[in-house]
Amino acid sequence: MNLTKDEYNTCLTTIQQVADTLGAAAVDLDSLTTEPDNKKKDECGHVMIRKRSMSIEDMLEVRVAVVGVLTKGILDDGRGRARVNLFRHPHERESGRTSSVGGEILGFDAQSQAIVASSGRKLTSEEVCERASKLISFVDLAGHEKYLKTTVFGMTGNFPDFVMLIVGGNAGMIGMAKEHLGLALSLSIPVLVVVTKIDSTPPHVLAETIKSLRTLLKSKSCHKLPIFVKTNQDVVNSAQHCVSARLCPIFQISNVTGQGLDLLRNYLNILPSLTTYDTNERFHYEINETYSVPFVGTVVSGILKSGLIHVGDKVLVGPDHAGEFVVTTIKGIHRRRVSVPVARAGQSVTFALKNIRRKALRKGMVLLQYEKDMPPPKVSRKFEAEIRILYHSTTIKEKYQAMIHCGSVRQTASIVNLDKQILRTGDKAIVLFEFVKQPEYLLEGAKLIFREGRTKGKGTVMRIL
């Protein structure tokens, strides 16, 4: 349109006024970073229009698997001050290693401003949700090999929209970083890479890390197109094309000096939710964690896969060790620690259940829609899956046992039949699995990971027997 600077500002003001009448807000994305505003001729501007959230029930949520400085608004001291906020157990503070699935949120208001306390204190979930129109839910996962089981469960059970792979500039792509990248690729989850500690890493070491990272991402096994994000233009372009499975943005940041953090924060602000959920389908909720809360009773947390539910509705919970379901009632619903009357598909919520003991529940159980005269849901110990072996040092044949991760289900299963005599690395096959301990509720088309120590293969559930 060949606008002058004054004409551009007038146009932006008009857009903001129109958005305001529609209950939304418009903001110039290029004004959100510390990058100097030196637009050249024929360059374009980027405007984000976001609807104001009237209640927490309508708030947009994007889940990112892997945070401290981003969500607190304060910089690190170089000795791990920021990460202490994420630890849930005393031994994690002592060792400096995450061993459990942690959670943190980062809110953006209608003006695309990150919601952090000016004093550096930690805002409560209620305070963030009250002001937010968009919520980034971080799922902090363990990086150490010892806790790989927990990491795999966090990746499959929390259904993240994106994976943020943290790579130390001084350490590079070490063994477990490659394992976690392979895990994300196996589950077909878009990946963004964040290279940290660029302030303290010698230039030649950082250059070697970047070179090895680029080589790995371009390799046949990854088949990714790395894009190094250095300007706000790169941020907007990479966020707009995040639906491309090949694209992999790479950020270089320092948690001590704050370099690159505003670009990463702006990228998360623009990032859309890729997963679509249907509220018209039957209610289906997967349990990731169970709690016993004083004066409340049994509480479960997880992801609502489909449908919607209100406080007071009756649901089925199961399967137990015998494969049976029992009827219970939803006493209360919380979303990010805020009480809500209804929960919709795609939301991460907690339910308070009536007349259910915590010891009767476990991770991997589901809550399903209750209808009085309907037959009980189908559960099974056997299922057929199409699998691909990612890596195995020897051969795989009948009676081979591995840990199956499918959604929030985590149980050992053995191969009772397969369409080939033996399987080696890279082979594809149709196999019949049988759970060793108890029946589970699975859906056809669900993705699965199986491992024996490290990840061995991936697959898709074809048929429930």
C-alpha positions in Angstrom: 0.0 0.0 0.0 3.1 2.2 0.2 2.0 3.9 3.5 4.2 6.5 5.2 5.0 6.1 8.9 2.2 8.5 9.9 -0.3 6.8 7.6 0.7 3.4 9.1 0.1 4.7 12.6 -3.3 6.2 11.6 -4.2 2.8 10.0 -3.1 1.0 13.2 -5.2 3.3 15.4 -8.3 2.7 13.2 -7.8 -1.1 13.5 -7.5 -0.8 17.2 -10.7 1.2 17.5 -12.7 -1.3 15.3 -11.3 -4.2 17.3 -12.3 -2.5 20.5 -16.0 -2.3 19.4 -15.9 -6.0 18.7 -14.6 -6.9 22.2 -11.1 -7.5 21.0 -7.7 -5.7 21.1 -5.2 -5.0 18.3 -1.4 -4.6 18.9 1.6 -4.0 16.6 3.7 -7.1 17.1 6.9 -5.3 16.1 6.5 -3.0 19.2 6.7 -6.0 21.6 10.5 -6.6 21.2 13.5 -4.5 22.1 14.5 -4.6 18.4 14.9 -1.1 16.9 12.0 -0.1 14.7 13.7 0.6 11.4 11.3 -0.6 8.8 12.6 -0.1 5.2 10.6 0.7 2.2 8.3 -2.1 1.0 8.4 -3.9 4.4 5.2 -4.8 6.1 3.9 -4.5 9.7 2.3 -7.3 11.7 -0.8 -6.7 13.8 -2.3 -9.2 16.3 -6.0 -9.0 16.9 -7.1 -11.1 19.9 -10.5 -11.4 21.5 -10.7 -10.4 25.1 -11.5 -13.4 27.3 -14.8 -12.9 29.3 -14.2 -15.8 31.6 -11.6 -18.5 32.2 -13.9 -21.1 30.4 -13.3 -19.3 27.1 -9.6 -18.7 27.4 -7.3 -20.1 24.6 -4.8 -22.6 25.9 -1.6 -24.0 24.1 0.3 -26.8 25.8 4.1 -26.9 25.4 6.1 -29.8 26.7 9.2 -28.8 28.6 11.0 -22.8 32.1 11.6 -20.2 35.0 12.7 -16.9 33.5 9.9 -16.7 30.9 7.1 -17.0 33.4 8.5 -15.1 36.3 9.7 -11.9 34.6 13.0 -12.0 36.5 16.4 -13.1 35.2 18.5 -15.9 36.5 21.6 -15.4 38.6 23.7 -18.0 36.7 23.5 -20.5 39.6 20.0 -21.8 39.0 17.8 -19.4 41.0 15.1 -19.3 38.3 14.7 -23.1 38.0 14.2 -23.6 41.8 10.6 -22.3 41.3 9.8 -25.4 39.1 11.0 -28.1 41.5 8.3 -30.1 43.3 10.4 -32.3 45.7 13.3 -31.6 48.1 15.6 -34.1 46.3 15.1 -32.1 43.1 16.5 -28.9 44.8 19.4 -30.9 46.1 20.4 -32.5 42.8 19.2 -29.7 40.5 17.4 -32.3 38.3 13.7 -32.5 37.5 12.4 -36.0 38.3 8.6 -35.4 38.0 6.1 -33.9 35.5 5.9 -30.2 36.6 3.6 -27.5 35.4 3.9 -23.7 34.9 1.8 -21.2 33.0 2.5 -18.0 31.0 -0.4 -15.7 30.3 -0.8 -13.1 27.6 -3.5 -10.4 27.8 -5.6 -9.0 24.9 -2.8 -6.5 24.1 -0.3 -9.4 23.7 1.6 -8.4 26.9 3.1 -11.2 29.0 1.4 -11.3 32.5 4.2 -11.1 35.0 4.5 -9.3 38.4 6.5 -6.1 38.2 8.1 -6.9 41.5 9.4 -10.3 40.4 7.1 -12.2 42.8 5.3 -15.2 41.6 1.7 -14.5 40.5 -0.9 -17.1 41.5 -2.7 -19.1 38.8 -5.9 -17.2 39.7 -4.2 -13.8 39.1 -2.8 -14.9 35.8 -6.1 -16.4 34.5 -8.0 -13.3 35.6 -6.1 -11.1 33.3 -5.2 -13.5 30.5 -6.8 -14.0 27.1 -4.3 -16.7 26.0 -2.5 -19.2 28.2 0.7 -21.1 27.5 0.8 -24.3 29.7 4.3 -25.5 30.1 4.8 -29.2 31.0 8.2 -29.4 32.6 9.7 -32.8 31.9 12.8 -34.5 33.2 16.0 -34.4 31.1 18.1 -37.1 32.9 18.1 -40.6 31.5 17.2 -42.0 35.0 13.7 -40.4 34.6 13.0 -41.3 31.0 9.9 -43.2 32.0 8.4 -40.0 33.5 9.3 -38.0 30.5 7.7 -40.4 28.0 4.5 -40.4 30.2 4.5 -36.6 30.2 4.8 -36.5 26.4 2.1 -39.0 25.7 -0.3 -38.3 28.6 -0.4 -34.5 28.4 -1.0 -34.2 24.6 1.2 -31.2 24.0 0.7 -29.0 20.9 4.5 -28.3 20.7 7.8 -29.6 22.2 10.4 -27.1 23.3 13.8 -28.8 23.3 16.3 -27.1 25.6 19.9 -27.5 24.5 22.8 -26.2 26.6 25.1 -24.1 24.4 28.1 -25.5 26.3 26.9 -29.2 26.2 25.5 -29.5 22.7 23.3 -32.4 21.5 24.2 -35.0 24.1 22.6 -38.5 24.1 19.4 -37.7 26.0 18.7 -34.6 23.9 18.7 -36.8 20.8 16.4 -39.3 22.6 13.9 -36.6 23.4 14.0 -35.2 19.9 13.4 -38.7 18.6 10.4 -39.0 21.0 8.8 -35.8 19.7 9.3 -36.9 16.1 7.8 -40.3 16.8 4.7 -38.6 18.2 4.6 -36.2 15.3 4.7 -33.1 17.6 6.2 -29.9 16.1 9.5 -29.0 17.7 11.2 -25.7 18.5 14.8 -25.7 19.9 16.1 -23.2 22.5 19.9 -23.0 22.8 20.7 -21.5 26.3 23.7 -20.2 28.1 25.0 -18.2 25.1 26.4 -15.6 27.5 28.8 -18.0 29.2 29.6 -20.4 26.3 32.9 -19.7 24.4 32.1 -18.6 20.8 33.9 -21.6 19.2 32.0 -24.1 21.4 28.6 -22.4 20.6 29.4 -22.4 16.9 30.2 -26.2 17.2 26.8 -26.8 19.0 24.9 -24.8 16.3 26.7 -26.7 13.6 25.9 -30.2 15.1 22.3 -29.1 15.8 21.8 -28.0 12.2 23.4 -31.2 10.8 21.2 -33.4 13.0 17.9 -31.6 12.1 18.7 -31.8 8.4 19.6 -35.5 8.6 17.4 -38.2 6.9 16.1 -39.4 10.3 14.8 -35.9 11.3 14.1 -34.3 7.9 13.7 -30.8 9.4 14.4 -27.4 8.0 16.2 -25.4 10.8 15.4 -21.6 10.9 17.5 -19.4 13.2 15.2 -16.8 14.7 17.1 -13.5 15.0 14.6 -10.8 14.2 10.9 -10.1 14.9 10.3 -10.8 11.2 11.7 -14.3 11.7 9.4 -14.7 14.7 6.2 -13.9 12.8 7.2 -16.0 9.7 8.1 -19.1 11.8 5.0 -18.8 14.0 2.7 -18.4 10.9 4.2 -21.5 9.3 4.3 -23.7 12.5 1.8 -26.0 11.0 4.5 -27.2 8.6 6.0 -30.5 10.0 9.4 -29.7 8.5 10.0 -26.3 10.0 12.1 -26.1 13.2 12.7 -22.6 14.7 15.9 -22.3 16.7 16.2 -19.6 19.4 19.5 -18.5 21.1 18.9 -17.1 24.6 20.6 -16.2 27.8 18.6 -16.4 31.1 21.1 -14.3 32.8 21.4 -11.3 30.5 17.9 -11.7 28.9 19.2 -11.8 25.4 16.7 -13.4 23.0 14.0 -13.8 25.6 11.7 -11.2 24.1 11.8 -13.0 20.7 10.9 -16.3 22.3 8.2 -14.7 24.4 6.7 -13.0 21.2 6.8 -16.4 19.4 4.8 -18.1 22.1 2.4 -15.2 22.1 1.7 -15.7 18.3 1.7 -19.5 18.4 -1.7 -21.0 17.6 -3.2 -24.2 19.1 -2.9 -26.9 16.4 -5.0 -29.7 18.0 -8.7 -29.6 17.2 -11.2 -31.0 19.8 -14.9 -31.8 19.3 -17.3 -30.7 22.1 -20.1 -32.5 20.2 -18.5 -36.0 20.7 -19.1 -38.2 23.7 -17.4 -37.2 26.9 -13.9 -38.7 27.3 -11.3 -37.7 29.9 -7.9 -39.3 30.6 -6.5 -39.3 34.2 -2.9 -38.2 34.5 -2.7 -37.7 38.3 -4.7 -38.5 41.4 -4.8 -36.5 44.7 -6.6 -36.7 48.1 -7.4 -33.1 49.1 -8.5 -32.4 52.7 -12.2 -31.5 53.1 -12.7 -32.1 49.3 -11.9 -35.8 48.8 -10.5 -37.5 45.7 -9.4 -35.2 42.9 -8.1 -36.3 39.5 -6.3 -34.2 36.9 -5.9 -34.7 33.2 -6.9 -33.7 29.7 -10.5 -33.6 28.4 -10.2 -35.3 25.0 -13.8 -34.8 23.7 -17.3 -33.6 24.8 -18.1 -31.3 27.7 -19.1 -31.8 31.3 -20.9 -29.8 34.0 -20.7 -29.9 37.8 -23.2 -32.4 39.1 -23.1 -34.7 36.0 -22.7 -38.5 36.4 -19.8 -40.2 34.8 -18.2 -43.7 34.5 -14.7 -44.2 35.9 -12.5 -47.2 35.1 -11.4 -49.7 34.1 -10.3 -51.3 37.4 -8.2 -54.4 37.7 -11.2 -56.5 36.7 -12.0 -54.2 33.7 -15.2 -52.8 35.4 -16.5 -49.2 35.4 -18.3 -47.6 38.4 -20.6 -44.6 38.4 -19.5 -41.4 40.2 -20.6 -37.7 40.2 -18.5 -34.6 39.4 -18.6 -32.5 42.6 -16.4 -29.7 41.3 -14.3 -28.6 38.3 -11.2 -26.5 38.5 -9.2 -25.0 35.6 -5.8 -23.7 36.6 -7.0 -23.7 40.2 -10.0 -21.5 39.4 -13.5 -23.0 39.9 -15.6 -23.2 36.7 -19.1 -24.6 36.2 -18.3 -26.4 32.9 -15.3 -28.0 31.1 -14.9 -28.3 27.3 -12.8 -30.6 25.1 -9.1 -29.7 24.9 -8.9 -28.2 28.3 -6.6 -29.3 31.1 -8.9 -29.5 34.2 -9.2 -31.2 37.6 -12.4 -32.9 38.8 -13.5 -33.6 42.4 -15.2 -37.0 42.4 -17.9 -38.2 44.8 -17.8 -41.4 46.8 -14.5 -42.7 45.2 -11.4 -43.5 47.2 -8.0 -42.4 45.8 -6.6 -45.9 46.1 -9.2 -47.2 43.7 -7.9 -44.9 41.0 -4.7 -45.0 39.0 -3.0 -43.2 36.1 -4.4 -44.4 32.8 -8.0 -44.7 33.9 -10.6 -42.7 32.1 -13.9 -40.9 32.8 -16.6 -41.5 30.2 -20.1 -40.4 29.6 -22.8 -42.2 31.7 -26.0 -43.3 30.1 -28.3 -45.5 32.2 -29.3 -48.2 29.7 -26.1 -48.2 27.6 -23.8 -51.3 27.7 -20.5 -50.8 29.6 -17.5 -49.4 27.5 -15.4 -52.0 25.8 -12.0 -52.7 27.4 -9.5 -55.3 26.4 -6.2 -56.9 27.3 -5.4 -57.5 23.6 -5.0 -55.1 20.7 -3.6 -55.0 17.3 -1.1 -52.3 16.3 1.0 -51.3 13.3 4.5 -50.7 14.6 7.9 -49.6 13.4 11.1 -50.5 15.2 13.2 -47.3 15.7 16.2 -49.0 17.3 17.0 -52.4 18.8 20.4 -54.0 19.1 19.1 -57.6 18.5 15.9 -59.1 17.1 12.3 -58.9 18.3 10.0 -61.9 18.1 7.0 -63.4 19.9 6.9 -63.2 23.7 9.0 -59.9 23.6 7.9 -57.6 26.4 8.1 -53.8 26.4 6.5 -50.9 28.3 3.6 -49.4 26.2 2.8 -45.7 26.5 -0.5 -44.8 24.8 -2.1 -41.5 26.0 -2.0 -41.8 29.8 -1.9 -45.6 29.7 1.4 -47.0 30.8 1.7 -50.8 31.2 3.9 -53.7 30.2 2.7 -55.7 27.2 4.0 -58.8 25.4 3.8 -59.6 21.7 1.7 -62.7 21.3 1.6 -62.7 17.5 3.2 -60.9 14.6 3.1 -61.1 10.8 6.9 -61.7 10.5 9.2 -64.2 12.1 11.6 -61.6 13.5 11.9 -57.8 13.6 15.0 -55.6 13.4 15.7 -51.9 13.4 13.7 -50.1 10.8 11.2 -52.9 10.2 7.4 -52.4 10.0 4.9 -55.0 11.1 1.3 -55.7 12.3 1.6 -57.2 15.8 -0.8 -58.4 18.5 0.0 -57.0 22.0 -1.4 -58.4 25.3 -1.2 -56.3 28.5 0.5 -58.3 31.3 -1.4 -56.9 34.3 -4.9 -55.6 33.6 -7.2 -54.5 30.7 -7.1 -50.9 29.5 -9.5 -48.6 27.6 -7.9 -47.7 24.2 -9.2 -46.1 21.1 -8.5 -47.2 17.5 -6.1 -44.8 15.8 -4.3 -43.8 19.0 -0.5 -43.4 18.8 1.7 -45.4 21.0 5.4 -45.6 22.0 7.0 -48.8 23.3 10.3 -49.0 25.1 12.6 -51.3 27.0 14.9 -48.9 28.7 15.2 -46.4 25.9 12.6 -45.9 23.1 12.4 -48.9 20.9 9.5 -48.2 18.5 6.3 -46.4 17.7 3.0 -47.4 16.3 -0.7 -46.9 15.9 -3.6 -48.9 17.5 -5.4 -50.6 14.6 -8.0 -52.8 16.3 -9.3 -53.6 19.8 -9.8 -57.3 20.5 
